[in-house]
Amino acid sequence: MKTVQVNIVTPDGPVYDSEVAMVIAKTVSGEIGVLPGHIPLVAPLAIGAVTLKKEDGTQEVVAVSGGFIEVRPEQISVLAPSAELAANIDVARAKEAMARAEERLQKKQDDIDFKRAELALKRAINRISVHEGNL
């Protein structure tokens, strides 16, 4: 089975670097699956999970908070503002962030605070879902 090199990078440094058989990512226009040898493309990512399927049938999941995916036949790069492997997610912290965001949403102060709270809520829910395997 063929594989492709995958790198997931944030401003804080690399999060993932390995060979995989398939990548599944949520872009702003829908979910995509990428296999080795895929034609080149660049797409903006939505807040969601990037699933990395290994040759042996196992998979790893990374929670990303947007960014971009760049696909080349021999390499896939994900550039994200933040990304966490499912095993590294601090669920208690994510639940606290979710509670804070929900509280801010109920206050409905102004459009900017509302949008920020809405995005914070989506990121927290994504992190919790990835950690718990509810994709």
N, CA, C and O atoms as CSV, one atom per row, in Angstrom:
chain,resi,resn,atom,element,x,y,z
A,1,MET,N,N,0.847,-1.177,0.000
A,1,MET,CA,C,0.000,0.000,0.000
A,1,MET,C,C,0.894,1.244,0.000
A,1,MET,O,O,1.918,1.288,0.683
A,2,LYS,N,N,0.498,2.227,-0.760
A,2,LYS,CA,C,1.269,3.465,-0.833
A,2,LYS,C,C,0.964,4.359,0.364
A,2,LYS,O,O,-0.108,4.280,0.966
A,3,THR,N,N,1.927,5.206,0.693
A,3,THR,CA,C,1.735,6.165,1.775
A,3,THR,C,C,2.170,7.551,1.312
A,3,THR,O,O,2.811,7.710,0.274
A,4,VAL,N,N,1.803,8.538,2.108
A,4,VAL,CA,C,2.166,9.919,1.836
A,4,VAL,C,C,2.628,10.540,3.159
A,4,VAL,O,O,2.084,10.235,4.221
A,5,GLN,N,N,3.622,11.399,3.083
A,5,GLN,CA,C,4.134,12.092,4.265
A,5,GLN,C,C,3.152,13.194,4.669
A,5,GLN,O,O,2.722,13.982,3.826
A,6,VAL,N,N,2.798,13.250,5.958
A,6,VAL,CA,C,1.871,14.269,6.464
A,6,VAL,C,C,2.561,15.057,7.574
A,6,VAL,O,O,3.139,14.485,8.498
A,7,ASN,N,N,2.486,16.383,7.460
A,7,ASN,CA,C,3.012,17.284,8.481
A,7,ASN,C,C,1.877,18.184,8.930
A,7,ASN,O,O,1.195,18.783,8.097
A,8,ILE,N,N,1.663,18.289,10.241
A,8,ILE,CA,C,0.700,19.239,10.792
A,8,ILE,C,C,1.502,20.200,11.663
A,8,ILE,O,O,2.180,19.796,12.607
A,9,VAL,N,N,1.404,21.494,11.317
A,9,VAL,CA,C,2.239,22.504,11.960
A,9,VAL,C,C,1.373,23.656,12.466
A,9,VAL,O,O,0.416,24.067,11.809
A,10,THR,N,N,1.728,24.169,13.645
A,10,THR,CA,C,1.081,25.348,14.219
A,10,THR,C,C,2.164,26.406,14.440
A,10,THR,O,O,3.349,26.111,14.286
A,11,PRO,N,N,1.775,27.630,14.797
A,11,PRO,CA,C,2.791,28.635,15.117
A,11,PRO,C,C,3.710,28.212,16.281
A,11,PRO,O,O,4.833,28.702,16.400
A,12,ASP,N,N,3.220,27.300,17.134
A,12,ASP,CA,C,4.027,26.811,18.257
A,12,ASP,C,C,4.970,25.680,17.862
A,12,ASP,O,O,5.800,25.263,18.670
A,13,GLY,N,N,4.858,25.180,16.643
A,13,GLY,CA,C,5.747,24.115,16.187
A,13,GLY,C,C,4.982,22.943,15.613
A,13,GLY,O,O,3.757,22.982,15.504
A,14,PRO,N,N,5.716,21.890,15.243
A,14,PRO,CA,C,5.092,20.713,14.638
A,14,PRO,C,C,4.256,19.925,15.645
A,14,PRO,O,O,4.612,19.806,16.818
A,15,VAL,N,N,3.142,19.395,15.157
A,15,VAL,CA,C,2.241,18.590,15.983
A,15,VAL,C,C,2.263,17.129,15.523
A,15,VAL,O,O,2.103,16.212,16.329
A,16,TYR,N,N,2.462,16.926,14.219
A,16,TYR,CA,C,2.410,15.571,13.668
A,16,TYR,C,C,3.319,15.500,12.448
A,16,TYR,O,O,3.374,16.437,11.651
A,17,ASP,N,N,4.036,14.379,12.306
A,17,ASP,CA,C,4.911,14.177,11.153
A,17,ASP,C,C,5.081,12.672,10.974
A,17,ASP,O,O,5.813,12.028,11.726
A,18,SER,N,N,4.393,12.112,9.966
A,18,SER,CA,C,4.457,10.672,9.759
A,18,SER,C,C,3.924,10.306,8.377
A,18,SER,O,O,3.354,11.142,7.676
A,19,GLU,N,N,4.116,9.060,8.004
A,19,GLU,CA,C,3.588,8.515,6.759
A,19,GLU,C,C,2.204,7.931,7.042
A,19,GLU,O,O,2.017,7.220,8.030
A,20,VAL,N,N,1.238,8.230,6.179
A,20,VAL,CA,C,-0.114,7.686,6.326
A,20,VAL,C,C,-0.628,7.200,4.981
A,20,VAL,O,O,-0.096,7.555,3.929
A,21,ALA,N,N,-1.679,6.377,5.035
A,21,ALA,CA,C,-2.290,5.851,3.819
A,21,ALA,C,C,-3.403,6.762,3.304
A,21,ALA,O,O,-3.691,6.772,2.108
A,22,MET,N,N,-4.037,7.537,4.214
A,22,MET,CA,C,-5.138,8.412,3.813
A,22,MET,C,C,-5.325,9.512,4.841
A,22,MET,O,O,-5.114,9.308,6.036
A,23,VAL,N,N,-5.728,10.691,4.356
A,23,VAL,CA,C,-6.045,11.822,5.224
A,23,VAL,C,C,-7.479,12.245,4.935
A,23,VAL,O,O,-7.866,12.398,3.776
A,24,ILE,N,N,-8.267,12.433,5.990
A,24,ILE,CA,C,-9.625,12.948,5.847
A,24,ILE,C,C,-9.684,14.249,6.633
A,24,ILE,O,O,-9.349,14.281,7.817
A,25,ALA,N,N,-10.111,15.330,5.969
A,25,ALA,CA,C,-10.144,16.642,6.615
A,25,ALA,C,C,-11.437,17.362,6.259
A,25,ALA,O,O,-12.030,17.127,5.207
A,26,LYS,N,N,-11.855,18.237,7.154
A,26,LYS,CA,C,-13.066,19.034,6.953
A,26,LYS,C,C,-12.651,20.412,6.446
A,26,LYS,O,O,-12.072,21.209,7.184
A,27,THR,N,N,-12.956,20.681,5.170
A,27,THR,CA,C,-12.674,22.000,4.616
A,27,THR,C,C,-13.927,22.863,4.755
A,27,THR,O,O,-14.995,22.367,5.115
A,28,VAL,N,N,-13.791,24.148,4.469
A,28,VAL,CA,C,-14.958,25.025,4.590
A,28,VAL,C,C,-16.037,24.676,3.568
A,28,VAL,O,O,-17.195,25.049,3.752
A,29,SER,N,N,-15.681,23.963,2.486
A,29,SER,CA,C,-16.682,23.588,1.488
A,29,SER,C,C,-17.064,22.114,1.551
A,29,SER,O,O,-17.767,21.617,0.670
A,30,GLY,N,N,-16.604,21.405,2.593
A,30,GLY,CA,C,-16.990,20.008,2.751
A,30,GLY,C,C,-15.807,19.127,3.120
A,30,GLY,O,O,-14.662,19.579,3.150
A,31,GLU,N,N,-16.100,17.874,3.397
A,31,GLU,CA,C,-15.071,16.931,3.806
A,31,GLU,C,C,-14.342,16.376,2.591
A,31,GLU,O,O,-14.961,16.114,1.559
A,32,ILE,N,N,-13.018,16.193,2.709
A,32,ILE,CA,C,-12.243,15.613,1.619
A,32,ILE,C,C,-11.429,14.436,2.144
A,32,ILE,O,O,-11.030,14.401,3.307
A,33,GLY,N,N,-11.200,13.495,1.272
A,33,GLY,CA,C,-10.317,12.375,1.551
A,33,GLY,C,C,-9.178,12.427,0.561
A,33,GLY,O,O,-9.405,12.585,-0.639
A,34,VAL,N,N,-7.954,12.295,1.046
A,34,VAL,CA,C,-6.778,12.428,0.191
A,34,VAL,C,C,-5.923,11.172,0.305
A,34,VAL,O,O,-5.568,10.743,1.404
A,35,LEU,N,N,-5.601,10.597,-0.836
A,35,LEU,CA,C,-4.753,9.421,-0.914
A,35,LEU,C,C,-3.400,9.807,-1.503
A,35,LEU,O,O,-3.274,10.878,-2.096
A,36,PRO,N,N,-2.380,8.950,-1.349
A,36,PRO,CA,C,-1.083,9.233,-1.965
A,36,PRO,C,C,-1.231,9.444,-3.474
A,36,PRO,O,O,-2.016,8.756,-4.127
A,37,GLY,N,N,-0.479,10.389,-4.020
A,37,GLY,CA,C,-0.530,10.668,-5.448
A,37,GLY,C,C,-1.636,11.620,-5.853
A,37,GLY,O,O,-1.839,11.845,-7.046
A,38,HIS,N,N,-2.361,12.188,-4.894
A,38,HIS,CA,C,-3.460,13.116,-5.186
A,38,HIS,C,C,-2.939,14.330,-5.947
A,38,HIS,O,O,-1.794,14.745,-5.769
A,39,ILE,N,N,-3.790,14.888,-6.789
A,39,ILE,CA,C,-3.390,16.093,-7.520
A,39,ILE,C,C,-3.190,17.242,-6.528
A,39,ILE,O,O,-3.814,17.254,-5.467
A,40,PRO,N,N,-2.336,18.196,-6.859
A,40,PRO,CA,C,-2.093,19.316,-5.950
A,40,PRO,C,C,-3.360,20.135,-5.706
A,40,PRO,O,O,-4.165,20.354,-6.611
A,41,LEU,N,N,-3.515,20.581,-4.458
A,41,LEU,CA,C,-4.622,21.466,-4.115
A,41,LEU,C,C,-4.297,22.171,-2.806
A,41,LEU,O,O,-3.511,21.685,-1.994
A,42,VAL,N,N,-4.921,23.323,-2.626
A,42,VAL,CA,C,-4.859,24.057,-1.368
A,42,VAL,C,C,-6.296,24.399,-1.007
A,42,VAL,O,O,-7.054,24.881,-1.848
A,43,ALA,N,N,-6.672,24.149,0.250
A,43,ALA,CA,C,-8.047,24.416,0.677
A,43,ALA,C,C,-8.045,24.935,2.107
A,43,ALA,O,O,-7.251,24.488,2.935
A,44,PRO,N,N,-8.947,25.890,2.401
A,44,PRO,CA,C,-9.082,26.350,3.784
A,44,PRO,C,C,-9.811,25.306,4.620
A,44,PRO,O,O,-10.783,24.700,4.167
A,45,LEU,N,N,-9.329,25.100,5.850
A,45,LEU,CA,C,-9.934,24.125,6.744
A,45,LEU,C,C,-10.945,24.780,7.670
A,45,LEU,O,O,-10.788,25.932,8.073
A,46,ALA,N,N,-11.970,24.035,7.995
A,46,ALA,CA,C,-12.944,24.457,8.995
A,46,ALA,C,C,-12.466,23.947,10.359
A,46,ALA,O,O,-11.566,23.110,10.428
A,47,ILE,N,N,-13.054,24.438,11.416
A,47,ILE,CA,C,-12.780,23.875,12.733
A,47,ILE,C,C,-13.299,22.443,12.694
A,47,ILE,O,O,-14.480,22.213,12.433
A,48,GLY,N,N,-12.426,21.490,12.951
A,48,GLY,CA,C,-12.848,20.099,12.864
A,48,GLY,C,C,-11.701,19.149,13.124
A,48,GLY,O,O,-10.664,19.530,13.668
A,49,ALA,N,N,-11.903,17.912,12.728
A,49,ALA,CA,C,-10.916,16.860,12.942
A,49,ALA,C,C,-10.208,16.535,11.636
A,49,ALA,O,O,-10.806,16.582,10.561
A,50,VAL,N,N,-8.930,16.206,11.743
A,50,VAL,CA,C,-8.168,15.648,10.631
A,50,VAL,C,C,-7.875,14.206,11.033
A,50,VAL,O,O,-7.192,13.949,12.025
A,51,THR,N,N,-8.400,13.275,10.249
A,51,THR,CA,C,-8.217,11.854,10.530
A,51,THR,C,C,-7.081,11.329,9.666
A,51,THR,O,O,-7.064,11.536,8.453
A,52,LEU,N,N,-6.136,10.648,10.299
A,52,LEU,CA,C,-4.945,10.128,9.626
A,52,LEU,C,C,-4.981,8.612,9.703
A,52,LEU,O,O,-4.750,8.030,10.763
A,53,LYS,N,N,-5.274,7.970,8.564
A,53,LYS,CA,C,-5.396,6.508,8.536
A,53,LYS,C,C,-4.044,5.911,8.165
A,53,LYS,O,O,-3.448,6.265,7.147
A,54,LYS,N,N,-3.573,4.997,9.014
A,54,LYS,CA,C,-2.279,4.350,8.830
A,54,LYS,C,C,-2.414,3.107,7.956
A,54,LYS,O,O,-3.514,2.609,7.719
A,55,GLU,N,N,-1.278,2.624,7.489
A,55,GLU,CA,C,-1.248,1.421,6.648
A,55,GLU,C,C,-1.776,0.191,7.379
A,55,GLU,O,O,-2.395,-0.677,6.764
A,56,ASP,N,N,-1.537,0.112,8.675
A,56,ASP,CA,C,-1.935,-1.068,9.443
A,56,ASP,C,C,-3.405,-1.047,9.855
A,56,ASP,O,O,-3.856,-1.925,10.591
A,57,GLY,N,N,-4.157,-0.043,9.381
A,57,GLY,CA,C,-5.581,0.039,9.682
A,57,GLY,C,C,-5.921,0.907,10.881
A,57,GLY,O,O,-7.088,1.227,11.104
A,58,THR,N,N,-4.915,1.291,11.653
A,58,THR,CA,C,-5.172,2.179,12.794
A,58,THR,C,C,-5.323,3.610,12.289
A,58,THR,O,O,-5.001,3.917,11.141
A,59,GLN,N,N,-5.815,4.472,13.161
A,59,GLN,CA,C,-5.937,5.871,12.780
A,59,GLN,C,C,-5.645,6.767,13.967
A,59,GLN,O,O,-5.830,6.392,15.124
A,60,GLU,N,N,-5.185,7.958,13.643
A,60,GLU,CA,C,-4.963,8.995,14.643
A,60,GLU,C,C,-5.822,10.180,14.243
A,60,GLU,O,O,-6.062,10.414,13.058
A,61,VAL,N,N,-6.286,10.925,15.238
A,61,VAL,CA,C,-7.155,12.066,14.972
A,61,VAL,C,C,-6.541,13.304,15.613
A,61,VAL,O,O,-6.073,13.266,16.750
A,62,VAL,N,N,-6.553,14.401,14.859
A,62,VAL,CA,C,-6.022,15.668,15.334
A,62,VAL,C,C,-7.134,16.712,15.255
A,62,VAL,O,O,-7.775,16.861,14.215
A,63,ALA,N,N,-7.364,17.433,16.351
A,63,ALA,CA,C,-8.336,18.538,16.364
A,63,ALA,C,C,-7.620,19.782,15.843
A,63,ALA,O,O,-6.579,20.168,16.374
A,64,VAL,N,N,-8.175,20.411,14.802
A,64,VAL,CA,C,-7.595,21.649,14.273
A,64,VAL,C,C,-8.626,22.768,14.363
A,64,VAL,O,O,-9.833,22.537,14.291
A,65,SER,N,N,-8.122,23.971,14.521
A,65,SER,CA,C,-9.019,25.132,14.643
A,65,SER,C,C,-8.953,25.984,13.389
A,65,SER,O,O,-8.740,27.194,13.459
A,66,GLY,N,N,-9.137,25.346,12.241
A,66,GLY,CA,C,-9.078,26.059,10.973
A,66,GLY,C,C,-7.706,25.912,10.357
A,66,GLY,O,O,-6.966,24.979,10.671
A,67,GLY,N,N,-7.368,26.847,9.468
A,67,GLY,CA,C,-6.070,26.803,8.799
A,67,GLY,C,C,-6.209,26.409,7.344
A,67,GLY,O,O,-7.229,26.669,6.706
A,68,PHE,N,N,-5.157,25.772,6.827
A,68,PHE,CA,C,-5.120,25.363,5.424
A,68,PHE,C,C,-4.527,23.978,5.295
A,68,PHE,O,O,-3.701,23.560,6.106
A,69,ILE,N,N,-4.965,23.267,4.255
A,69,ILE,CA,C,-4.344,22.000,3.882
A,69,ILE,C,C,-3.741,22.197,2.496
A,69,ILE,O,O,-4.396,22.695,1.580
A,70,GLU,N,N,-2.488,21.799,2.363
A,70,GLU,CA,C,-1.817,21.847,1.063
A,70,GLU,C,C,-1.479,20.418,0.677
A,70,GLU,O,O,-0.772,19.718,1.403
A,71,VAL,N,N,-1.986,19.990,-0.470
A,71,VAL,CA,C,-1.784,18.622,-0.928
A,71,VAL,C,C,-0.866,18.638,-2.139
A,71,VAL,O,O,-1.088,19.373,-3.101
A,72,ARG,N,N,0.170,17.810,-2.069
A,72,ARG,CA,C,1.043,17.536,-3.204
A,72,ARG,C,C,1.117,16.021,-3.334
A,72,ARG,O,O,0.858,15.312,-2.362
A,73,PRO,N,N,1.462,15.512,-4.501
A,73,PRO,CA,C,1.445,14.051,-4.665
A,73,PRO,C,C,2.264,13.296,-3.626
A,73,PRO,O,O,1.893,12.185,-3.248
A,74,GLU,N,N,3.368,13.871,-3.155
A,74,GLU,CA,C,4.252,13.176,-2.227
A,74,GLU,C,C,4.180,13.680,-0.784
A,74,GLU,O,O,4.803,13.097,0.102
A,75,GLN,N,N,3.422,14.764,-0.537
A,75,GLN,CA,C,3.358,15.324,0.814
A,75,GLN,C,C,2.070,16.102,1.030
A,75,GLN,O,O,1.547,16.744,0.119
A,76,ILE,N,N,1.567,16.027,2.268
A,76,ILE,CA,C,0.394,16.802,2.672
A,76,ILE,C,C,0.804,17.628,3.886
A,76,ILE,O,O,1.335,17.097,4.861
A,77,SER,N,N,0.552,18.928,3.812
A,77,SER,CA,C,0.869,19.818,4.923
A,77,SER,C,C,-0.409,20.469,5.431
A,77,SER,O,O,-1.230,20.946,4.647
A,78,VAL,N,N,-0.567,20.485,6.735
A,78,VAL,CA,C,-1.683,21.179,7.372
A,78,VAL,C,C,-1.075,22.299,8.210
A,78,VAL,O,O,-0.251,22.056,9.091
A,79,LEU,N,N,-1.489,23.515,7.925
A,79,LEU,CA,C,-1.039,24.684,8.674
A,79,LEU,C,C,-2.247,25.194,9.439
A,79,LEU,O,O,-3.231,25.622,8.836
A,80,ALA,N,N,-2.177,25.152,10.769
A,80,ALA,CA,C,-3.338,25.510,11.592
A,80,ALA,C,C,-2.925,26.443,12.727
A,80,ALA,O,O,-1.806,26.359,13.233
A,81,PRO,N,N,-3.845,27.342,13.128
A,81,PRO,CA,C,-3.547,28.209,14.273
A,81,PRO,C,C,-3.313,27.402,15.553
A,81,PRO,O,O,-2.486,27.772,16.386
A,82,SER,N,N,-4.048,26.297,15.701
A,82,SER,CA,C,-3.810,25.370,16.811
A,82,SER,C,C,-4.245,23.979,16.377
A,82,SER,O,O,-5.170,23.821,15.580
A,83,ALA,N,N,-3.564,22.977,16.913
A,83,ALA,CA,C,-3.864,21.582,16.599
A,83,ALA,C,C,-3.411,20.719,17.767
A,83,ALA,O,O,-2.367,20.968,18.371
A,84,GLU,N,N,-4.213,19.696,18.080
A,84,GLU,CA,C,-3.886,18.793,19.179
A,84,GLU,C,C,-4.248,17.366,18.809
A,84,GLU,O,O,-5.336,17.105,18.296
A,85,LEU,N,N,-3.335,16.451,19.069
A,85,LEU,CA,C,-3.650,15.034,18.933
A,85,LEU,C,C,-4.721,14.678,19.959
A,85,LEU,O,O,-4.727,15.224,21.062
A,86,ALA,N,N,-5.614,13.779,19.609
A,86,ALA,CA,C,-6.716,13.398,20.493
A,86,ALA,C,C,-6.218,12.998,21.880
A,86,ALA,O,O,-6.825,13.359,22.888
A,87,ALA,N,N,-5.117,12.256,21.931
A,87,ALA,CA,C,-4.591,11.782,23.210
A,87,ALA,C,C,-4.045,12.909,24.083
A,87,ALA,O,O,-3.935,12.749,25.298
A,88,ASN,N,N,-3.702,14.047,23.477
A,88,ASN,CA,C,-3.100,15.155,24.225
A,88,ASN,C,C,-4.097,16.223,24.665
A,88,ASN,O,O,-3.712,17.201,25.307
A,89,ILE,N,N,-5.360,16.049,24.332
A,89,ILE,CA,C,-6.362,17.071,24.651
A,89,ILE,C,C,-6.704,17.036,26.132
A,89,ILE,O,O,-7.011,15.981,26.687
A,90,ASP,N,N,-6.647,18.196,26.761
A,90,ASP,CA,C,-7.036,18.354,28.162
A,90,ASP,C,C,-8.546,18.611,28.182
A,90,ASP,O,O,-8.989,19.738,27.966
A,91,VAL,N,N,-9.323,17.572,28.439
A,91,VAL,CA,C,-10.778,17.662,28.356
A,91,VAL,C,C,-11.343,18.621,29.403
A,91,VAL,O,O,-12.294,19.351,29.122
A,92,ALA,N,N,-10.783,18.627,30.579
A,92,ALA,CA,C,-11.280,19.537,31.624
A,92,ALA,C,C,-11.125,20.988,31.170
A,92,ALA,O,O,-12.036,21.798,31.341
A,93,ARG,N,N,-9.979,21.307,30.596
A,93,ARG,CA,C,-9.750,22.666,30.091
A,93,ARG,C,C,-10.713,22.996,28.953
A,93,ARG,O,O,-11.224,24.113,28.874
A,94,ALA,N,N,-10.959,22.032,28.079
A,94,ALA,CA,C,-11.885,22.242,26.964
A,94,ALA,C,C,-13.303,22.472,27.474
A,94,ALA,O,O,-14.027,23.308,26.934
A,95,LYS,N,N,-13.706,21.739,28.509
A,95,LYS,CA,C,-15.048,21.923,29.068
A,95,LYS,C,C,-15.184,23.272,29.761
A,95,LYS,O,O,-16.248,23.888,29.717
A,96,GLU,N,N,-14.108,23.736,30.401
A,96,GLU,CA,C,-14.118,25.068,31.004
A,96,GLU,C,C,-14.257,26.143,29.921
A,96,GLU,O,O,-15.015,27.100,30.082
A,97,ALA,N,N,-13.521,25.976,28.820
A,97,ALA,CA,C,-13.605,26.925,27.707
A,97,ALA,C,C,-15.012,26.926,27.114
A,97,ALA,O,O,-15.531,27.978,26.743
A,98,MET,N,N,-15.623,25.754,27.027
A,98,MET,CA,C,-16.981,25.653,26.497
A,98,MET,C,C,-17.968,26.388,27.409
A,98,MET,O,O,-18.849,27.099,26.926
A,99,ALA,N,N,-17.820,26.216,28.721
A,99,ALA,CA,C,-18.716,26.893,29.671
A,99,ALA,C,C,-18.552,28.409,29.585
A,99,ALA,O,O,-19.543,29.140,29.603
A,100,ARG,N,N,-17.309,28.887,29.491
A,100,ARG,CA,C,-17.069,30.333,29.356
A,100,ARG,C,C,-17.698,30.871,28.081
A,100,ARG,O,O,-18.326,31.930,28.094
A,101,ALA,N,N,-17.533,30.150,26.989
A,101,ALA,CA,C,-18.088,30.592,25.703
A,101,ALA,C,C,-19.611,30.627,25.753
A,101,ALA,O,O,-20.229,31.569,25.256
A,102,GLU,N,N,-20.216,29.606,26.349
A,102,GLU,CA,C,-21.685,29.584,26.459
A,102,GLU,C,C,-22.188,30.751,27.305
A,102,GLU,O,O,-23.221,31.347,26.999
A,103,GLU,N,N,-21.454,31.072,28.369
A,103,GLU,CA,C,-21.829,32.197,29.220
A,103,GLU,C,C,-21.760,33.511,28.437
A,103,GLU,O,O,-22.652,34.352,28.549
A,104,ARG,N,N,-20.709,33.682,27.652
A,104,ARG,CA,C,-20.565,34.898,26.833
A,104,ARG,C,C,-21.653,34.994,25.778
A,104,ARG,O,O,-22.145,36.083,25.482
A,105,LEU,N,N,-22.026,33.863,25.213
A,105,LEU,CA,C,-23.079,33.865,24.197
A,105,LEU,C,C,-24.415,34.300,24.791
A,105,LEU,O,O,-25.209,34.953,24.114
A,106,GLN,N,N,-24.667,33.951,26.026
A,106,GLN,CA,C,-25.929,34.331,26.671
A,106,GLN,C,C,-25.981,35.821,26.961
A,106,GLN,O,O,-27.065,36.405,26.996
A,107,LYS,N,N,-24.816,36.453,27.171
A,107,LYS,CA,C,-24.783,37.895,27.447
A,107,LYS,C,C,-25.090,38.727,26.212
A,107,LYS,O,O,-25.679,39.802,26.326
A,108,LYS,N,N,-24.700,38.246,25.030
A,108,LYS,CA,C,-24.964,38.921,23.748
A,108,LYS,C,C,-24.638,40.417,23.805
A,108,LYS,O,O,-25.496,41.257,23.536
A,109,GLN,N,N,-23.400,40.736,24.154
A,109,GLN,CA,C,-23.006,42.138,24.274
A,109,GLN,C,C,-22.952,42.853,22.927
A,109,GLN,O,O,-23.746,43.761,22.682
A,110,ASP,N,N,-22.045,42.466,22.066
A,110,ASP,CA,C,-21.981,43.061,20.737
A,110,ASP,C,C,-21.575,41.993,19.731
A,110,ASP,O,O,-21.232,40.872,20.105
A,111,ASP,N,N,-21.618,42.350,18.450
A,111,ASP,CA,C,-21.361,41.371,17.390
A,111,ASP,C,C,-19.981,40.741,17.477
A,111,ASP,O,O,-19.828,39.540,17.254
A,112,ILE,N,N,-18.962,41.558,17.804
A,112,ILE,CA,C,-17.594,41.041,17.836
A,112,ILE,C,C,-17.446,40.018,18.966
A,112,ILE,O,O,-16.909,38.931,18.749
A,113,ASP,N,N,-17.919,40.359,20.169
A,113,ASP,CA,C,-17.842,39.417,21.283
A,113,ASP,C,C,-18.657,38.160,21.007
A,113,ASP,O,O,-18.253,37.062,21.388
A,114,PHE,N,N,-19.801,38.314,20.349
A,114,PHE,CA,C,-20.651,37.180,20.022
A,114,PHE,C,C,-19.911,36.234,19.074
A,114,PHE,O,O,-19.903,35.022,19.289
A,115,LYS,N,N,-19.288,36.785,18.028
A,115,LYS,CA,C,-18.556,35.955,17.053
A,115,LYS,C,C,-17.384,35.239,17.732
A,115,LYS,O,O,-17.162,34.050,17.501
A,116,ARG,N,N,-16.641,35.961,18.564
A,116,ARG,CA,C,-15.505,35.355,19.264
A,116,ARG,C,C,-15.975,34.226,20.172
A,116,ARG,O,O,-15.353,33.165,20.218
A,117,ALA,N,N,-17.061,34.447,20.888
A,117,ALA,CA,C,-17.597,33.417,21.784
A,117,ALA,C,C,-18.097,32.211,20.987
A,117,ALA,O,O,-17.917,31.063,21.392
A,118,GLU,N,N,-18.721,32.493,19.859
A,118,GLU,CA,C,-19.222,31.417,18.998
A,118,GLU,C,C,-18.071,30.546,18.490
A,118,GLU,O,O,-18.168,29.319,18.505
A,119,LEU,N,N,-16.990,31.173,18.043
A,119,LEU,CA,C,-15.817,30.420,17.574
A,119,LEU,C,C,-15.157,29.654,18.716
A,119,LEU,O,O,-14.726,28.515,18.534
A,120,ALA,N,N,-15.076,30.270,19.883
A,120,ALA,CA,C,-14.495,29.589,21.048
A,120,ALA,C,C,-15.316,28.352,21.403
A,120,ALA,O,O,-14.761,27.308,21.746
A,121,LEU,N,N,-16.638,28.476,21.317
A,121,LEU,CA,C,-17.512,27.342,21.601
A,121,LEU,C,C,-17.289,26.219,20.584
A,121,LEU,O,O,-17.205,25.050,20.960
A,122,LYS,N,N,-17.195,26.567,19.309
A,122,LYS,CA,C,-16.957,25.551,18.273
A,122,LYS,C,C,-15.626,24.837,18.500
A,122,LYS,O,O,-15.545,23.616,18.363
A,123,ARG,N,N,-14.580,25.596,18.846
A,123,ARG,CA,C,-13.266,24.989,19.089
A,123,ARG,C,C,-13.316,24.039,20.286
A,123,ARG,O,O,-12.752,22.946,20.241
A,124,ALA,N,N,-13.993,24.460,21.356
A,124,ALA,CA,C,-14.088,23.617,22.554
A,124,ALA,C,C,-14.865,22.339,22.261
A,124,ALA,O,O,-14.442,21.251,22.653
A,125,ILE,N,N,-15.980,22.463,21.585
A,125,ILE,CA,C,-16.789,21.285,21.232
A,125,ILE,C,C,-15.985,20.340,20.343
A,125,ILE,O,O,-16.051,19.123,20.516
A,126,ASN,N,N,-15.227,20.889,19.392
A,126,ASN,CA,C,-14.402,20.074,18.506
A,126,ASN,C,C,-13.353,19.298,19.306
A,126,ASN,O,O,-13.163,18.102,19.082
A,127,ARG,N,N,-12.677,19.968,20.228
A,127,ARG,CA,C,-11.645,19.308,21.028
A,127,ARG,C,C,-12.246,18.173,21.858
A,127,ARG,O,O,-11.668,17.090,21.941
A,128,ILE,N,N,-13.395,18.418,22.466
A,128,ILE,CA,C,-14.051,17.388,23.278
A,128,ILE,C,C,-14.478,16.215,22.391
A,128,ILE,O,O,-14.274,15.056,22.752
A,129,SER,N,N,-15.068,16.515,21.237
A,129,SER,CA,C,-15.524,15.460,20.314
A,129,SER,C,C,-14.368,14.614,19.811
A,129,SER,O,O,-14.479,13.390,19.736
A,130,VAL,N,N,-13.257,15.257,19.467
A,130,VAL,CA,C,-12.089,14.509,18.981
A,130,VAL,C,C,-11.549,13.611,20.090
A,130,VAL,O,O,-11.232,12.447,19.846
A,131,HIS,N,N,-11.443,14.139,21.292
A,131,HIS,CA,C,-10.919,13.344,22.402
A,131,HIS,C,C,-11.802,12.138,22.700
A,131,HIS,O,O,-11.304,11.048,22.980
A,132,GLU,N,N,-13.113,12.342,22.636
A,132,GLU,CA,C,-14.039,11.261,22.952
A,132,GLU,C,C,-14.335,10.357,21.764
A,132,GLU,O,O,-15.038,9.357,21.909
A,133,GLY,N,N,-13.807,10.697,20.590
A,133,GLY,CA,C,-14.014,9.880,19.403
A,133,GLY,C,C,-15.373,10.053,18.763
A,133,GLY,O,O,-15.796,9.204,17.977
A,134,ASN,N,N,-16.066,11.130,19.079
A,134,ASN,CA,C,-17.394,11.413,18.494
A,134,ASN,C,C,-17.249,12.296,17.261
A,134,ASN,O,O,-17.534,13.493,17.303
A,135,LEU,N,N,-16.811,11.703,16.186
A,135,LEU,CA,C,-16.579,12.494,14.981
A,135,LEU,C,C,-17.784,12.466,14.149
A,135,LEU,O,O,-17.808,13.072,13.078
